[in-house]
C-alpha cells in the first residue's frame, strides 16, 4: 500500500474511533506524544484537526463525573502510531473501551483483508 492510501486508512480508522467514543457519551482529549493539544471535545472536526501532527497520538476518553461537582473522569485511552500498514494504526487501548471499539476493530480487520 502506498503512503497516500495508508494515510487514508489511518484517517478512516481514527475518525471511526472518535465517532464511536463520542456516540458512547465520551469527551475526547488529544495528546500528540508530548502535549495535550485538544481538551475534552466532542467535535469530530476539531479532534481530527488535532491529530496527525506527530508520529503518534493518544485519544483520552472522559465521562461525566462519578461524584457531583467533580471534574470529568478519565475512563480510558486509545493509542495511535502512524506509518505502518494503515489498518494497524491503533497500537493499544484500555480494556475499559473494548466494547465501544468493537466496530472499529471489525473495520480495521476488513481493511486489512482488502489491502493484503
Backbone atoms as SQL, in Angstrom:
CREATE TABLE atoms (id INTEGER PRIMARY KEY, chain TEXT, resi INTEGER, resn TEXT, atom TEXT, x REAL, y REAL, z REAL);
INSERT INTO atoms VALUES
  (1, 'A', 1, 'UNK', 'N', 0.850, -1.170, 0.000),
  (2, 'A', 1, 'UNK', 'CA', 0.000, 0.000, 0.000),
  (3, 'A', 1, 'UNK', 'C', 0.897, 1.235, 0.000),
  (4, 'A', 2, 'UNK', 'N', 0.602, 2.178, -0.884),
  (5, 'A', 2, 'UNK', 'CA', 1.405, 3.396, -0.915),
  (6, 'A', 2, 'UNK', 'C', 1.050, 4.298, 0.272),
  (7, 'A', 3, 'UNK', 'N', 1.880, 5.304, 0.519),
  (8, 'A', 3, 'UNK', 'CA', 1.694, 6.138, 1.715),
  (9, 'A', 3, 'UNK', 'C', 0.388, 6.922, 1.682),
  (10, 'A', 4, 'UNK', 'N', -0.055, 7.327, 0.508),
  (11, 'A', 4, 'UNK', 'CA', -1.320, 8.064, 0.412),
  (12, 'A', 4, 'UNK', 'C', -2.497, 7.177, 0.840),
  (13, 'A', 5, 'UNK', 'N', -2.512, 5.944, 0.366),
  (14, 'A', 5, 'UNK', 'CA', -3.578, 5.010, 0.751),
  (15, 'A', 5, 'UNK', 'C', -3.485, 4.655, 2.231),
  (16, 'A', 6, 'UNK', 'N', -2.264, 4.459, 2.725),
  (17, 'A', 6, 'UNK', 'CA', -2.066, 4.149, 4.142),
  (18, 'A', 6, 'UNK', 'C', -2.614, 5.269, 5.017),
  (19, 'A', 7, 'UNK', 'N', -2.297, 6.504, 4.664),
  (20, 'A', 7, 'UNK', 'CA', -2.772, 7.635, 5.442),
  (21, 'A', 7, 'UNK', 'C', -4.298, 7.741, 5.390),
  (22, 'A', 8, 'UNK', 'N', -4.886, 7.441, 4.256),
  (23, 'A', 8, 'UNK', 'CA', -6.344, 7.471, 4.139),
  (24, 'A', 8, 'UNK', 'C', -6.979, 6.434, 5.065),
  (25, 'A', 9, 'UNK', 'N', -6.380, 5.256, 5.130),
  (26, 'A', 9, 'UNK', 'CA', -6.882, 4.202, 6.020),
  (27, 'A', 9, 'UNK', 'C', -6.712, 4.632, 7.476),
  (28, 'A', 10, 'UNK', 'N', -5.565, 5.210, 7.816),
  (29, 'A', 10, 'UNK', 'CA', -5.348, 5.689, 9.184),
  (30, 'A', 10, 'UNK', 'C', -6.388, 6.734, 9.571),
  (31, 'A', 11, 'UNK', 'N', -6.680, 7.652, 8.677),
  (32, 'A', 11, 'UNK', 'CA', -7.681, 8.686, 8.941),
  (33, 'A', 11, 'UNK', 'C', -9.071, 8.068, 9.109),
  (34, 'A', 12, 'UNK', 'N', -9.390, 7.105, 8.274),
  (35, 'A', 12, 'UNK', 'CA', -10.692, 6.445, 8.347),
  (36, 'A', 12, 'UNK', 'C', -10.865, 5.764, 9.709),
  (37, 'A', 13, 'UNK', 'N', -9.847, 5.079, 10.171),
  (38, 'A', 13, 'UNK', 'CA', -9.918, 4.392, 11.461),
  (39, 'A', 13, 'UNK', 'C', -9.946, 5.395, 12.610),
  (40, 'A', 14, 'UNK', 'N', -9.168, 6.458, 12.522),
  (41, 'A', 14, 'UNK', 'CA', -9.164, 7.487, 13.561),
  (42, 'A', 14, 'UNK', 'C', -10.543, 8.142, 13.664),
  (43, 'A', 15, 'UNK', 'N', -11.143, 8.463, 12.534),
  (44, 'A', 15, 'UNK', 'CA', -12.470, 9.077, 12.559),
  (45, 'A', 15, 'UNK', 'C', -13.501, 8.114, 13.141),
  (46, 'A', 16, 'UNK', 'N', -13.451, 6.859, 12.750),
  (47, 'A', 16, 'UNK', 'CA', -14.392, 5.872, 13.279),
  (48, 'A', 16, 'UNK', 'C', -14.223, 5.723, 14.792),
  (49, 'A', 17, 'UNK', 'N', -12.989, 5.774, 15.248),
  (50, 'A', 17, 'UNK', 'CA', -12.722, 5.680, 16.683),
  (51, 'A', 17, 'UNK', 'C', -13.320, 6.870, 17.420),
  (52, 'A', 18, 'UNK', 'N', -13.056, 8.073, 16.935),
  (53, 'A', 18, 'UNK', 'CA', -13.594, 9.275, 17.571),
  (54, 'A', 18, 'UNK', 'C', -15.120, 9.246, 17.572),
  (55, 'A', 19, 'UNK', 'N', -15.718, 8.860, 16.466),
  (56, 'A', 19, 'UNK', 'CA', -17.185, 8.791, 16.394),
  (57, 'A', 19, 'UNK', 'C', -17.749, 7.758, 17.378),
  (58, 'A', 20, 'UNK', 'N', -17.089, 6.609, 17.495),
  (59, 'A', 20, 'UNK', 'CA', -17.558, 5.572, 18.424),
  (60, 'A', 20, 'UNK', 'C', -17.472, 6.057, 19.873),
  (61, 'A', 21, 'UNK', 'N', -16.385, 6.731, 20.213),
  (62, 'A', 21, 'UNK', 'CA', -16.228, 7.241, 21.575),
  (63, 'A', 21, 'UNK', 'C', -17.265, 8.313, 21.893),
  (64, 'A', 22, 'UNK', 'N', -17.487, 9.207, 20.953),
  (65, 'A', 22, 'UNK', 'CA', -18.478, 10.267, 21.159),
  (66, 'A', 22, 'UNK', 'C', -19.884, 9.675, 21.251),
  (67, 'A', 23, 'UNK', 'N', -20.191, 8.708, 20.398),
  (68, 'A', 23, 'UNK', 'CA', -21.510, 8.062, 20.439),
  (69, 'A', 23, 'UNK', 'C', -21.745, 7.369, 21.777),
  (70, 'A', 24, 'UNK', 'N', -20.671, 6.924, 22.419),
  (71, 'A', 24, 'UNK', 'CA', -20.782, 6.276, 23.723),
  (72, 'A', 24, 'UNK', 'C', -20.883, 7.299, 24.862),
  (73, 'A', 25, 'UNK', 'N', -20.829, 8.585, 24.510),
  (74, 'A', 25, 'UNK', 'CA', -21.018, 9.633, 25.507),
  (75, 'A', 25, 'UNK', 'C', -19.743, 10.239, 26.063),
  (76, 'A', 26, 'UNK', 'N', -18.612, 9.917, 25.478),
  (77, 'A', 26, 'UNK', 'CA', -17.339, 10.425, 25.993),
  (78, 'A', 26, 'UNK', 'C', -16.955, 11.752, 25.341),
  (79, 'A', 27, 'UNK', 'N', -16.202, 12.538, 26.085),
  (80, 'A', 27, 'UNK', 'CA', -15.486, 13.695, 25.557),
  (81, 'A', 27, 'UNK', 'C', -14.051, 13.224, 25.313),
  (82, 'A', 28, 'UNK', 'N', -13.391, 13.802, 24.326),
  (83, 'A', 28, 'UNK', 'CA', -12.072, 13.325, 23.922),
  (84, 'A', 28, 'UNK', 'C', -11.038, 14.438, 24.014),
  (85, 'A', 29, 'UNK', 'N', -9.909, 14.090, 24.622),
  (86, 'A', 29, 'UNK', 'CA', -8.719, 14.940, 24.570),
  (87, 'A', 29, 'UNK', 'C', -7.726, 14.259, 23.644),
  (88, 'A', 30, 'UNK', 'N', -6.921, 15.065, 22.949),
  (89, 'A', 30, 'UNK', 'CA', -5.902, 14.529, 22.041),
  (90, 'A', 30, 'UNK', 'C', -4.532, 14.901, 22.587),
  (91, 'A', 31, 'UNK', 'N', -3.726, 13.873, 22.840),
  (92, 'A', 31, 'UNK', 'CA', -2.339, 14.068, 23.263),
  (93, 'A', 31, 'UNK', 'C', -1.451, 13.630, 22.112),
  (94, 'A', 32, 'UNK', 'N', -0.558, 14.506, 21.675),
  (95, 'A', 32, 'UNK', 'CA', 0.252, 14.234, 20.482),
  (96, 'A', 32, 'UNK', 'C', 1.597, 13.594, 20.788),
  (97, 'A', 33, 'UNK', 'N', 1.739, 13.001, 21.951),
  (98, 'A', 33, 'UNK', 'CA', 3.006, 12.388, 22.347),
  (99, 'A', 33, 'UNK', 'C', 3.786, 13.267, 23.295),
  (100, 'A', 34, 'UNK', 'N', 3.534, 14.562, 23.245),
  (101, 'A', 34, 'UNK', 'CA', 4.220, 15.490, 24.133),
  (102, 'A', 34, 'UNK', 'C', 3.254, 16.363, 24.912),
  (103, 'A', 35, 'UNK', 'N', 2.244, 16.864, 24.238),
  (104, 'A', 35, 'UNK', 'CA', 1.323, 17.808, 24.872),
  (105, 'A', 35, 'UNK', 'C', -0.119, 17.424, 24.556),
  (106, 'A', 36, 'UNK', 'N', -1.005, 17.843, 25.424),
  (107, 'A', 36, 'UNK', 'CA', -2.430, 17.686, 25.144),
  (108, 'A', 36, 'UNK', 'C', -2.827, 18.881, 24.285),
  (109, 'A', 37, 'UNK', 'N', -3.158, 18.609, 23.027),
  (110, 'A', 37, 'UNK', 'CA', -3.413, 19.683, 22.063),
  (111, 'A', 37, 'UNK', 'C', -4.891, 19.996, 21.898),
  (112, 'A', 38, 'UNK', 'N', -5.747, 19.165, 22.465),
  (113, 'A', 38, 'UNK', 'CA', -7.189, 19.412, 22.471),
  (114, 'A', 38, 'UNK', 'C', -7.735, 18.791, 23.745),
  (115, 'A', 39, 'UNK', 'N', -8.596, 19.530, 24.439),
  (116, 'A', 39, 'UNK', 'CA', -9.111, 19.040, 25.715),
  (117, 'A', 39, 'UNK', 'C', -10.620, 18.854, 25.677),
  (118, 'A', 40, 'UNK', 'N', -11.045, 17.658, 26.009),
  (119, 'A', 40, 'UNK', 'CA', -12.432, 17.283, 26.286),
  (120, 'A', 40, 'UNK', 'C', -13.428, 17.847, 25.277),
  (121, 'A', 41, 'UNK', 'N', -13.302, 17.395, 24.066),
  (122, 'A', 41, 'UNK', 'CA', -14.148, 17.840, 22.963),
  (123, 'A', 41, 'UNK', 'C', -15.010, 16.689, 22.460),
  (124, 'A', 42, 'UNK', 'N', -16.139, 17.049, 21.867),
  (125, 'A', 42, 'UNK', 'CA', -16.953, 16.057, 21.163),
  (126, 'A', 42, 'UNK', 'C', -17.203, 16.510, 19.728),
  (127, 'A', 43, 'UNK', 'N', -16.316, 17.362, 19.231),
  (128, 'A', 43, 'UNK', 'CA', -16.405, 17.868, 17.865),
  (129, 'A', 43, 'UNK', 'C', -15.435, 17.080, 16.981),
  (130, 'A', 44, 'UNK', 'N', -15.990, 16.277, 16.075),
  (131, 'A', 44, 'UNK', 'CA', -15.178, 15.400, 15.223),
  (132, 'A', 44, 'UNK', 'C', -14.125, 16.196, 14.448),
  (133, 'A', 45, 'UNK', 'N', -14.527, 17.302, 13.849),
  (134, 'A', 45, 'UNK', 'CA', -13.589, 18.097, 13.040),
  (135, 'A', 45, 'UNK', 'C', -12.427, 18.598, 13.891),
  (136, 'A', 46, 'UNK', 'N', -12.714, 19.057, 15.106),
  (137, 'A', 46, 'UNK', 'CA', -11.649, 19.544, 15.987),
  (138, 'A', 46, 'UNK', 'C', -10.718, 18.407, 16.405),
  (139, 'A', 47, 'UNK', 'N', -11.298, 17.255, 16.701),
  (140, 'A', 47, 'UNK', 'CA', -10.487, 16.104, 17.115),
  (141, 'A', 47, 'UNK', 'C', -9.555, 15.687, 15.986),
  (142, 'A', 48, 'UNK', 'N', -10.092, 15.533, 14.782),
  (143, 'A', 48, 'UNK', 'CA', -9.265, 15.110, 13.649),
  (144, 'A', 48, 'UNK', 'C', -8.230, 16.167, 13.285),
  (145, 'A', 49, 'UNK', 'N', -8.575, 17.439, 13.438),
  (146, 'A', 49, 'UNK', 'CA', -7.598, 18.509, 13.169),
  (147, 'A', 49, 'UNK', 'C', -6.445, 18.482, 14.158),
  (148, 'A', 50, 'UNK', 'N', -6.716, 18.029, 15.378),
  (149, 'A', 50, 'UNK', 'CA', -5.676, 17.972, 16.402),
  (150, 'A', 50, 'UNK', 'C', -4.768, 16.756, 16.234),
  (151, 'A', 51, 'UNK', 'N', -5.207, 15.783, 15.450),
  (152, 'A', 51, 'UNK', 'CA', -4.436, 14.560, 15.256),
  (153, 'A', 51, 'UNK', 'C', -3.498, 14.688, 14.048),
  (154, 'A', 52, 'UNK', 'N', -2.588, 13.750, 13.924),
  (155, 'A', 52, 'UNK', 'CA', -1.734, 13.555, 12.746),
  (156, 'A', 52, 'UNK', 'C', -0.600, 14.568, 12.601),
  (157, 'A', 53, 'UNK', 'N', -0.272, 15.325, 13.648),
  (158, 'A', 53, 'UNK', 'CA', 0.834, 16.283, 13.536),
  (159, 'A', 53, 'UNK', 'C', 2.167, 15.673, 13.982),
  (160, 'A', 54, 'UNK', 'N', 2.108, 14.505, 14.616),
  (161, 'A', 54, 'UNK', 'CA', 3.316, 13.806, 15.042),
  (162, 'A', 54, 'UNK', 'C', 3.196, 12.341, 14.605),
  (163, 'A', 55, 'UNK', 'N', 4.127, 11.512, 15.022),
  (164, 'A', 55, 'UNK', 'CA', 4.113, 10.093, 14.652),
  (165, 'A', 55, 'UNK', 'C', 3.135, 9.272, 15.480),
  (166, 'A', 56, 'UNK', 'N', 2.572, 9.882, 16.521),
  (167, 'A', 56, 'UNK', 'CA', 1.627, 9.155, 17.360),
  (168, 'A', 56, 'UNK', 'C', 0.669, 10.122, 18.043),
  (169, 'A', 57, 'UNK', 'N', -0.479, 9.609, 18.386),
  (170, 'A', 57, 'UNK', 'CA', -1.478, 10.351, 19.155),
  (171, 'A', 57, 'UNK', 'C', -2.121, 9.398, 20.134),
  (172, 'A', 58, 'UNK', 'N', -2.635, 9.966, 21.213),
  (173, 'A', 58, 'UNK', 'CA', -3.450, 9.203, 22.147),
  (174, 'A', 58, 'UNK', 'C', -4.745, 9.969, 22.349),
  (175, 'A', 59, 'UNK', 'N', -5.868, 9.280, 22.145),
  (176, 'A', 59, 'UNK', 'CA', -7.165, 9.846, 22.463),
  (177, 'A', 59, 'UNK', 'C', -7.493, 9.446, 23.891),
  (178, 'A', 60, 'UNK', 'N', -7.768, 10.432, 24.719),
  (179, 'A', 60, 'UNK', 'CA', -8.139, 10.205, 26.109),
  (180, 'A', 60, 'UNK', 'C', -9.651, 10.363, 26.212),
  (181, 'A', 61, 'UNK', 'N', -10.334, 9.365, 26.748),
  (182, 'A', 61, 'UNK', 'CA', -11.794, 9.376, 26.832),
  (183, 'A', 61, 'UNK', 'C', -12.226, 9.754, 28.243),
  (184, 'A', 62, 'UNK', 'N', -13.095, 10.761, 28.331),
  (185, 'A', 62, 'UNK', 'CA', -13.601, 11.252, 29.610),
  (186, 'A', 62, 'UNK', 'C', -15.107, 11.083, 29.673),
  (187, 'A', 63, 'UNK', 'N', -15.581, 10.705, 30.865),
  (188, 'A', 63, 'UNK', 'CA', -17.014, 10.562, 31.107),
  (189, 'A', 63, 'UNK', 'C', -17.444, 11.594, 32.137),
  (190, 'A', 64, 'UNK', 'N', -18.744, 11.787, 32.229),
  (191, 'A', 64, 'UNK', 'CA', -19.265, 12.684, 33.252),
  (192, 'A', 64, 'UNK', 'C', -18.769, 12.217, 34.621),
  (193, 'A', 65, 'UNK', 'N', -18.602, 13.143, 35.550),
  (194, 'A', 65, 'UNK', 'CA', -18.023, 12.783, 36.852),
  (195, 'A', 65, 'UNK', 'C', -18.885, 11.791, 37.621),
  (196, 'A', 66, 'UNK', 'N', -18.216, 10.918, 38.351),
  (197, 'A', 66, 'UNK', 'CA', -18.939, 9.956, 39.181),
  (198, 'A', 66, 'UNK', 'C', -19.451, 10.616, 40.461),
  (199, 'A', 67, 'UNK', 'N', -18.839, 11.732, 40.846),
  (200, 'A', 67, 'UNK', 'CA', -19.286, 12.485, 42.008),
  (201, 'A', 67, 'UNK', 'C', -19.684, 13.892, 41.581),
  (202, 'A', 68, 'UNK', 'N', -20.826, 14.376, 42.050),
  (203, 'A', 68, 'UNK', 'CA', -21.263, 15.733, 41.680),
  (204, 'A', 68, 'UNK', 'C', -20.211, 16.775, 42.046),
  (205, 'A', 69, 'UNK', 'N', -20.040, 17.745, 41.153),
  (206, 'A', 69, 'UNK', 'CA', -19.119, 18.838, 41.397),
  (207, 'A', 69, 'UNK', 'C', -17.671, 18.538, 41.086),
  (208, 'A', 70, 'UNK', 'N', -17.383, 17.337, 40.670),
  (209, 'A', 70, 'UNK', 'CA', -16.009, 16.956, 40.348),
  (210, 'A', 70, 'UNK', 'C', -15.776, 17.126, 38.843),
  (211, 'A', 71, 'UNK', 'N', -14.515, 17.085, 38.436),
  (212, 'A', 71, 'UNK', 'CA', -14.176, 17.136, 37.020),
  (213, 'A', 71, 'UNK', 'C', -14.542, 15.831, 36.342),
  (214, 'A', 72, 'UNK', 'N', -14.474, 15.840, 35.030),
  (215, 'A', 72, 'UNK', 'CA', -14.788, 14.623, 34.276),
  (216, 'A', 72, 'UNK', 'C', -13.780, 13.531, 34.608),
  (217, 'A', 73, 'UNK', 'N', -14.253, 12.284, 34.579),
  (218, 'A', 73, 'UNK', 'CA', -13.413, 11.139, 34.894),
  (219, 'A', 73, 'UNK', 'C', -12.738, 10.596, 33.640),
  (220, 'A', 74, 'UNK', 'N', -11.420, 10.396, 33.693),
  (221, 'A', 74, 'UNK', 'CA', -10.702, 9.711, 32.626),
  (222, 'A', 74, 'UNK', 'C', -11.056, 8.232, 32.721),
  (223, 'A', 75, 'UNK', 'N', -11.627, 7.682, 31.647),
  (224, 'A', 75, 'UNK', 'CA', -12.076, 6.289, 31.685),
  (225, 'A', 75, 'UNK', 'C', -11.241, 5.374, 30.790),
  (226, 'A', 76, 'UNK', 'N', -10.431, 5.945, 29.913),
  (227, 'A', 76, 'UNK', 'CA', -9.615, 5.099, 29.050),
  (228, 'A', 76, 'UNK', 'C', -8.909, 5.907, 27.985),
  (229, 'A', 77, 'UNK', 'N', -8.141, 5.189, 27.160),
  (230, 'A', 77, 'UNK', 'CA', -7.370, 5.836, 26.102),
  (231, 'A', 77, 'UNK', 'C', -7.191, 4.875, 24.931),
  (232, 'A', 78, 'UNK', 'N', -6.925, 5.488, 23.769),
  (233, 'A', 78, 'UNK', 'CA', -6.632, 4.742, 22.542),
  (234, 'A', 78, 'UNK', 'C', -5.370, 5.347, 21.953),
  (235, 'A', 79, 'UNK', 'N', -4.346, 4.512, 21.746),
  (236, 'A', 79, 'UNK', 'CA', -3.062, 4.993, 21.219),
  (237, 'A', 79, 'UNK', 'C', -2.947, 4.655, 19.735),
  (238, 'A', 80, 'UNK', 'N', -2.598, 5.665, 18.947),
  (239, 'A', 80, 'UNK', 'CA', -2.387, 5.537, 17.506),
  (240, 'A', 80, 'UNK', 'C', -0.908, 5.728, 17.207),
  (241, 'A', 81, 'UNK', 'N', -0.345, 4.849, 16.374),
  (242, 'A', 81, 'UNK', 'CA', 1.008, 5.024, 15.859),
  (243, 'A', 81, 'UNK', 'C', 0.911, 4.966, 14.337),
  (244, 'A', 82, 'UNK', 'N', 1.395, 6.011, 13.693),
  (245, 'A', 82, 'UNK', 'CA', 1.255, 6.169, 12.252),
  (246, 'A', 82, 'UNK', 'C', 2.475, 5.637, 11.502),
  (247, 'A', 83, 'UNK', 'N', 2.247, 5.267, 10.250),
  (248, 'A', 83, 'UNK', 'CA', 3.355, 4.934, 9.367),
  (249, 'A', 83, 'UNK', 'C', 3.601, 3.461, 9.144),
  (250, 'A', 84, 'UNK', 'N', 2.779, 2.600, 9.705),
  (251, 'A', 84, 'UNK', 'CA', 2.962, 1.166, 9.494),
  (252, 'A', 84, 'UNK', 'C', 2.111, 0.716, 8.306),
  (253, 'A', 85, 'UNK', 'N', 1.201, -0.206, 8.497),
  (254, 'A', 85, 'UNK', 'CA', 0.392, -0.725, 7.386),
  (255, 'A', 85, 'UNK', 'C', -0.892, 0.065, 7.158),
  (256, 'A', 86, 'UNK', 'N', -1.268, 0.910, 8.105),
  (257, 'A', 86, 'UNK', 'CA', -2.503, 1.684, 7.971),
  (258, 'A', 86, 'UNK', 'C', -3.620, 1.097, 8.800),
  (259, 'A', 87, 'UNK', 'N', -4.018, -0.120, 8.487),
  (260, 'A', 87, 'UNK', 'CA', -5.108, -0.775, 9.220),
  (261, 'A', 87, 'UNK', 'C', -4.714, -1.077, 10.657),
  (262, 'A', 88, 'UNK', 'N', -3.419, -1.068, 10.982),
  (263, 'A', 88, 'UNK', 'CA', -2.924, -1.352, 12.326),
  (264, 'A', 88, 'UNK', 'C', -2.575, -0.083, 13.102),
  (265, 'A', 89, 'UNK', 'N', -3.163, 1.034, 12.729),
  (266, 'A', 89, 'UNK', 'CA', -2.845, 2.323, 13.330),
  (267, 'A', 89, 'UNK', 'C', -3.149, 2.363, 14.829),
  (268, 'A', 90, 'UNK', 'N', -4.158, 1.635, 15.277),
  (269, 'A', 90, 'UNK', 'CA', -4.416, 1.553, 16.714),
  (270, 'A', 90, 'UNK', 'C', -3.431, 0.540, 17.282),
  (271, 'A', 91, 'UNK', 'N', -2.513, 1.033, 18.113),
  (272, 'A', 91, 'UNK', 'CA', -1.496, 0.133, 18.649),
  (273, 'A', 91, 'UNK', 'C', -1.909, -0.462, 19.987),
  (274, 'A', 92, 'UNK', 'N', -2.774, 0.248, 20.733),
  (275, 'A', 92, 'UNK', 'CA', -3.193, -0.250, 22.041),
  (276, 'A', 92, 'UNK', 'C', -4.369, 0.588, 22.527),
  (277, 'A', 93, 'UNK', 'N', -5.094, 0.041, 23.475),
  (278, 'A', 93, 'UNK', 'CA', -6.172, 0.777, 24.137),
  (279, 'A', 93, 'UNK', 'C', -6.491, 0.100, 25.453),
  (280, 'A', 94, 'UNK', 'N', -7.170, 0.849, 26.331),
  (281, 'A', 94, 'UNK', 'CA', -7.531, 0.290, 27.622),
  (282, 'A', 94, 'UNK', 'C', -8.719, -0.657, 27.458),
  (283, 'A', 95, 'UNK', 'N', -8.742, -1.674, 28.302),
  (284, 'A', 95, 'UNK', 'CA', -9.818, -2.671, 28.251),
  (285, 'A', 95, 'UNK', 'C', -11.183, -2.036, 28.495),
  (286, 'A', 96, 'UNK', 'N', -11.223, -0.924, 29.205),
  (287, 'A', 96, 'UNK', 'CA', -12.491, -0.261, 29.500),
  (288, 'A', 96, 'UNK', 'C', -13.204, 0.232, 28.242),
  (289, 'A', 97, 'UNK', 'N', -12.473, 0.378, 27.143),
  (290, 'A', 97, 'UNK', 'CA', -13.071, 0.865, 25.887),
  (291, 'A', 97, 'UNK', 'C', -13.282, -0.247, 24.868),
  (292, 'A', 98, 'UNK', 'N', -12.988, -1.475, 25.237),
  (293, 'A', 98, 'UNK', 'CA', -13.041, -2.584, 24.283),
  (294, 'A', 98, 'UNK', 'C', -14.412, -2.735, 23.626),
  (295, 'A', 99, 'UNK', 'N', -15.466, -2.668, 24.392),
  (296, 'A', 99, 'UNK', 'CA', -16.815, -2.825, 23.831),
  (297, 'A', 99, 'UNK', 'C', -17.131, -1.715, 22.835),
  (298, 'A', 100, 'UNK', 'N', -16.757, -0.494, 23.175),
  (299, 'A', 100, 'UNK', 'CA', -17.012, 0.658, 22.301),
  (300, 'A', 100, 'UNK', 'C', -16.247, 0.516, 20.991),
  (301, 'A', 101, 'UNK', 'N', -15.060, -0.093, 21.044),
  (302, 'A', 101, 'UNK', 'CA', -14.199, -0.182, 19.869),
  (303, 'A', 101, 'UNK', 'C', -14.440, -1.420, 19.005),
  (304, 'A', 102, 'UNK', 'N', -15.397, -2.264, 19.364),
  (305, 'A', 102, 'UNK', 'CA', -15.671, -3.468, 18.563),
  (306, 'A', 102, 'UNK', 'C', -15.901, -3.124, 17.091),
  (307, 'A', 103, 'UNK', 'N', -16.787, -2.168, 16.745),
  (308, 'A', 103, 'UNK', 'CA', -16.985, -1.878, 15.318),
  (309, 'A', 103, 'UNK', 'C', -15.738, -1.329, 14.628),
  (310, 'A', 104, 'UNK', 'N', -14.915, -0.599, 15.358),
  (311, 'A', 104, 'UNK', 'CA', -13.671, -0.064, 14.788),
  (312, 'A', 104, 'UNK', 'C', -12.702, -1.212, 14.507),
  (313, 'A', 105, 'UNK', 'N', -12.610, -2.150, 15.413),
  (314, 'A', 105, 'UNK', 'CA', -11.727, -3.303, 15.208),
  (315, 'A', 105, 'UNK', 'C', -12.204, -4.157, 14.035),
  (316, 'A', 106, 'UNK', 'N', -13.503, -4.303, 13.883),
  (317, 'A', 106, 'UNK', 'CA', -14.044, -5.043, 12.734),
  (318, 'A', 106, 'UNK', 'C', -13.680, -4.314, 11.443),
  (319, 'A', 107, 'UNK', 'N', -13.821, -2.995, 11.440),
  (320, 'A', 107, 'UNK', 'CA', -13.457, -2.202, 10.264),
  (321, 'A', 107, 'UNK', 'C', -11.981, -2.380, 9.932),
  (322, 'A', 108, 'UNK', 'N', -11.131, -2.328, 10.953),
  (323, 'A', 108, 'UNK', 'CA', -9.687, -2.487, 10.710),
  (324, 'A', 108, 'UNK', 'C', -9.374, -3.860, 10.130),
  (325, 'A', 109, 'UNK', 'N', -10.044, -4.891, 10.602),
  (326, 'A', 109, 'UNK', 'CA', -9.844, -6.233, 10.061),
  (327, 'A', 109, 'UNK', 'C', -10.293, -6.311, 8.603),
  (328, 'A', 110, 'UNK', 'N', -11.408, -5.665, 8.292),
  (329, 'A', 110, 'UNK', 'CA', -11.887, -5.648, 6.905),
  (330, 'A', 110, 'UNK', 'C', -10.928, -4.877, 6.010),
  (331, 'A', 111, 'UNK', 'N', -10.402, -3.778, 6.496),
  (332, 'A', 111, 'UNK', 'CA', -9.425, -3.002, 5.713),
  (333, 'A', 111, 'UNK', 'C', -8.148, -3.799, 5.506),
  (334, 'A', 112, 'UNK', 'N', -7.727, -4.528, 6.521),
  (335, 'A', 112, 'UNK', 'CA', -6.545, -5.377, 6.368),
  (336, 'A', 112, 'UNK', 'C', -6.786, -6.423, 5.276),
  (337, 'A', 113, 'UNK', 'N', -7.951, -7.082, 5.297),
  (338, 'A', 113, 'UNK', 'CA', -8.268, -8.100, 4.308),
  (339, 'A', 113, 'UNK', 'C', -8.315, -7.539, 2.889),
  (340, 'A', 114, 'UNK', 'N', -8.821, -6.322, 2.764),
  (341, 'A', 114, 'UNK', 'CA', -8.961, -5.747, 1.422),
  (342, 'A', 114, 'UNK', 'C', -7.645, -5.177, 0.870),
  (343, 'A', 115, 'UNK', 'N', -6.670, -4.955, 1.755),
  (344, 'A', 115, 'UNK', 'CA', -5.398, -4.377, 1.296),
  (345, 'A', 115, 'UNK', 'C', -4.238, -5.352, 1.325),
  (346, 'A', 116, 'UNK', 'N', -4.475, -6.583, 1.776),
  (347, 'A', 116, 'UNK', 'CA', -3.389, -7.562, 1.832),
  (348, 'A', 116, 'UNK', 'C', -3.554, -8.621, 0.773);
